[in-house]
């Protein structure tokens, strides 16, 4: 297993900003990029390390593994997260239906008649995206407690993984509705 922190010479901490990871990747990437005389295998490891540290759920899992904290990503999610999904599911279904309707619309008039519903759906997806971002930020806010051993990191990692997956799904639907 690679140590993503070590790859970039970063202190092993959950409290990393995306800009800090990007800067470390830029600095090390310049040295290791194959086009600049670097080693392609080494550059690949830097890319992998960047992917790990750039996503809160992956960073947390990686940190837990490096620290030897036993646990698993399987298990129940909080009722709060179930409530979040209860809002996401119907919005995704609505978006999927509109995407199908748009693809099936054969005339410009038929497509234009859908635009009001499409706009409302996009706005709904934006609201869901804000909710997901808020939940992710709250989970990231718990990283300090996890590092101090005051909280179950694996439970937070599990919930972050769900939130990031849902965030990707909402982004995909939003993009398809443009």
VMD Tcl script that draws the C-alpha trace (Angstrom):
set ca {
  {0.00 0.00 0.00}
  {1.30 3.44 -0.84}
  {1.47 6.18 1.76}
  {-0.10 9.11 -0.09}
  {1.14 11.56 2.51}
  {4.70 10.33 2.15}
  {4.51 10.55 -1.65}
  {4.02 14.31 -1.28}
  {6.08 14.84 1.85}
  {2.96 15.94 3.74}
  {2.26 15.52 7.44}
  {-0.15 12.63 8.03}
  {-3.27 14.57 8.90}
  {-6.90 14.53 7.88}
  {-6.90 18.31 7.89}
  {-5.72 18.88 4.32}
  {-7.21 21.35 1.92}
  {-7.63 20.54 -1.75}
  {-5.29 23.42 -2.63}
  {-2.56 21.94 -0.43}
  {-2.90 18.60 -2.23}
  {-2.91 20.29 -5.66}
  {0.19 22.32 -4.80}
  {2.03 19.22 -3.59}
  {1.04 17.38 -6.77}
  {2.21 20.27 -8.97}
  {5.56 20.46 -7.17}
  {6.28 16.73 -7.22}
  {4.63 16.23 -10.59}
  {7.05 18.63 -12.28}
  {9.94 16.47 -11.09}
  {8.39 13.13 -11.96}
  {6.39 13.78 -15.14}
  {7.64 11.47 -17.92}
  {7.64 14.33 -20.47}
  {10.12 16.19 -18.27}
  {12.48 13.26 -17.85}
  {10.77 11.76 -14.81}
  {9.75 8.20 -14.15}
  {6.27 7.17 -15.40}
  {5.78 4.63 -12.60}
  {6.66 7.23 -10.00}
  {4.32 9.76 -11.66}
  {1.55 7.15 -11.58}
  {2.01 6.81 -7.83}
  {1.72 10.57 -7.47}
  {-1.54 10.54 -9.42}
  {-2.87 7.75 -7.19}
  {-1.80 9.65 -4.07}
  {-3.50 12.79 -5.36}
  {-6.75 10.88 -5.96}
  {-6.65 9.48 -2.44}
  {-5.97 12.78 -0.69}
  {-8.34 14.85 -2.85}
  {-11.49 12.96 -1.81}
  {-12.43 13.21 1.87}
  {-13.80 9.66 2.11}
  {-10.72 8.14 0.47}
  {-8.35 10.31 2.53}
  {-10.12 9.23 5.72}
  {-10.03 5.52 4.80}
  {-6.36 5.83 3.87}
  {-5.54 7.61 7.12}
  {-7.41 4.98 9.16}
  {-5.54 2.18 7.41}
  {-2.15 3.88 7.85}
  {-2.90 4.48 11.53}
  {-3.90 0.82 11.97}
  {-7.44 1.67 13.10}
  {-9.51 -1.45 12.66}
  {-12.95 -1.19 11.15}
  {-15.00 -1.61 8.02}
  {-16.97 0.39 5.51}
  {-19.90 -2.00 5.82}
  {-22.65 -1.27 8.26}
  {-25.62 0.96 8.86}
  {-25.82 4.64 8.07}
  {-27.30 7.29 10.34}
  {-30.96 8.22 10.19}
  {-29.85 11.70 9.12}
  {-28.21 10.22 6.03}
  {-31.31 8.13 5.32}
  {-33.28 11.40 5.36}
  {-30.83 12.93 2.88}
  {-31.25 9.97 0.55}
  {-35.02 10.21 0.86}
  {-34.71 13.65 -0.75}
  {-32.16 12.59 -3.36}
  {-33.90 9.49 -4.70}
  {-37.07 11.19 -5.97}
  {-35.08 14.07 -7.52}
  {-32.85 11.64 -9.41}
  {-35.91 9.74 -10.63}
  {-37.54 12.97 -11.76}
  {-34.36 13.97 -13.61}
  {-34.11 10.55 -15.26}
  {-37.71 10.84 -16.46}
  {-37.15 14.29 -17.90}
  {-33.95 13.18 -19.60}
  {-35.86 10.34 -21.27}
  {-38.70 12.67 -22.26}
  {-36.26 15.16 -23.78}
  {-34.51 12.46 -25.77}
  {-37.86 11.23 -27.03}
  {-39.12 14.68 -27.99}
  {-39.09 14.83 -31.76}
  {-39.80 18.50 -32.38}
  {-38.36 21.73 -31.08}
  {-41.81 22.64 -29.78}
  {-42.02 19.44 -27.73}
  {-38.55 20.14 -26.30}
  {-39.46 23.76 -25.56}
  {-42.59 22.65 -23.71}
  {-40.42 20.62 -21.35}
  {-38.09 23.52 -20.47}
  {-40.12 24.80 -17.50}
  {-40.05 21.37 -15.87}
  {-36.38 20.91 -16.77}
  {-35.47 24.26 -15.17}
  {-37.43 23.38 -12.02}
  {-35.68 20.02 -11.87}
  {-32.25 21.65 -12.26}
  {-33.08 24.02 -9.42}
  {-34.16 21.06 -7.29}
  {-30.90 19.28 -8.08}
  {-28.96 22.42 -7.11}
  {-30.75 22.41 -3.76}
  {-29.92 18.75 -3.24}
  {-26.30 19.45 -4.19}
  {-26.17 22.17 -1.53}
  {-27.56 19.73 1.06}
  {-24.99 17.10 0.13}
  {-22.15 19.64 0.26}
  {-23.33 20.74 3.71}
  {-23.38 17.13 4.93}
  {-19.89 16.50 3.51}
  {-18.59 19.65 5.19}
  {-20.09 18.53 8.51}
  {-18.38 15.14 8.18}
  {-15.07 16.82 7.33}
  {-15.59 18.97 10.43}
  {-15.44 15.76 12.48}
  {-11.94 14.87 11.25}
  {-10.27 16.47 14.27}
  {-12.30 14.32 16.66}
  {-11.43 11.24 14.60}
  {-7.71 12.06 14.76}
  {-7.99 12.43 18.53}
  {-9.72 9.03 18.76}
  {-12.98 10.51 20.02}
  {-15.11 9.25 17.18}
  {-15.60 6.22 14.90}
  {-13.72 7.12 11.74}
  {-15.00 4.14 9.80}
  {-18.61 5.21 10.29}
  {-17.77 8.70 9.00}
  {-15.84 7.20 6.06}
  {-18.85 5.05 5.18}
  {-21.19 8.03 5.22}
  {-18.77 10.20 3.25}
  {-18.52 7.49 0.59}
  {-22.31 7.52 0.19}
  {-22.43 11.31 0.08}
  {-19.68 11.53 -2.54}
  {-21.42 8.88 -4.65}
  {-24.72 10.75 -4.47}
  {-22.96 14.02 -5.22}
  {-21.57 12.48 -8.42}
  {-25.00 11.17 -9.42}
  {-26.61 14.58 -8.91}
  {-23.85 16.26 -10.95}
  {-24.33 13.77 -13.78}
  {-28.08 14.39 -13.97}
  {-27.59 18.14 -13.77}
  {-25.16 18.03 -16.67}
  {-27.52 15.87 -18.73}
  {-30.29 18.41 -18.25}
  {-28.31 21.18 -19.98}
}
mol new
graphics top color blue
foreach p $ca { graphics top sphere $p radius 0.5 }
foreach p [lrange $ca 0 end-1] q [lrange $ca 1 end] { graphics top cylinder $p $q radius 0.2 }
display resetview
